[in-house]
Amino acid sequence: MQLGINLGYWGAGMDADNLEVAKEADRLGYAVCWAAEAYGSDAATVLSWVAAQTERIDVGSAIFQIPARQPAMTAMTAATLDSLSGGRFRLGLGVSGPQVSEGWYGVKFDKPLARTREYVEIVRKAMTRERLSFEGEHWTLPLPGGPGKPLKLTVHPEREHIPLYIAAIGPKNLEQTGEIADGALLIFPSAEHLEETTIKYVRAGREKAGKTLDGFDVCPTLPLSVGEDKDVATLADAFRPYTALYVGGMGSAKQNFYNQLAQRMGFEAAAAEVQEKYLSGDKQGAAAAIPHDLIDKTALLGSVDRIADRMKEYAAAGVTTLSLNPAGFTLEERIASLRAGTEALERAGLA
């Protein structure tokens, strides 16, 4: 199992530190550095900046939002980043959610699976540098009856095949991801529940494509906070607002993928309470209603030995790249967390 680092969103107040965290992860041998986007910083700019100041670590989009870019533009960006980084780019895609898609981009959030399938097909076709033509439900290239003609990408990517990941949570999306992608980007993964909530659907998609899980990258992001085992409850409390945001407020009352995931992990009543409080404006109450077990099962908390044991569980459950979000109020604390992650991986015998 490899380790990655997830910088999250740029502009959250730790930007200068984030670059140093990425550089330290590079020195420590972390496999990949991911950056996110929603409706603030864009991932492509951040990744180009990180790639320019690192040497070995891959840089990955977690995610490029499908409603934000035409697929041909994504192919251009992927090819450019792969070329500039010397073959170190990983392309992560996702449909985002209805609030961002429709509220920020003005793109109707409908038929996300079909839209994703077409998008991936166009991106991959464009990056082969063959002339681009496509007829689908959501895209037609070139537009019929006009002056457009099939064009081909002029940039030569560093590699013939750039790894393509999809952010997936729901069963149907996970199955399709297994079928059409090279990896899955996961959030709030529980090693205990990973087979029933994730892996079995990915496996079904791989089988549909005539493939196995060999070579497929199962890549969840987990918060990491190092401390004494007796202080695990306190360490977990720091992630209550973060967990409440996703379980309670990331989406609408009718459509919240993270809330549904918490329910599938056995936290049905708590998920409903957290969402009700969050959407009514009681964010503190929502955070307080997050069960400790939900945080502890979806984060790496405690001593290096405890974290090493948890890493073993994730590896046994099928995780191949574990991306860490190291906690800390200072750069020194975050660097220490990174180093603890490397030490834990070695103690687990997974390095």
Secondary structure, DSSP 8 states (H G I E B T S, - for coil): -EEEEE---TTSS-HHHHHHHHHHHHHHT-SEEEE--SSSS-HHHHHHHHHHT-SS-EEEES-EEGGGS-HHHHHHHHHHHHHHTTS-EEEEEE---HHHHHHTS------HHHHHHHHHHHHHHHHTTS---EE-SS-EES-TTSS-------S--SSS---EEEE--SHHHHHHHHHH-SEEEEES--GGGHIIIIIHHHHHHHHHTT--STT-EEEEEEEEEE--GGGHHHHHHTTHHHHHIIIIISS-SS--HHHHHHHHTT-HHHHHHHHHHHHTT-HHHHHHTS-HHHHHHTSEEE-HHHHHHHHHHHHHHT-SEEEEEE--SSHHHHHHHHHHHHHHHHHTT--
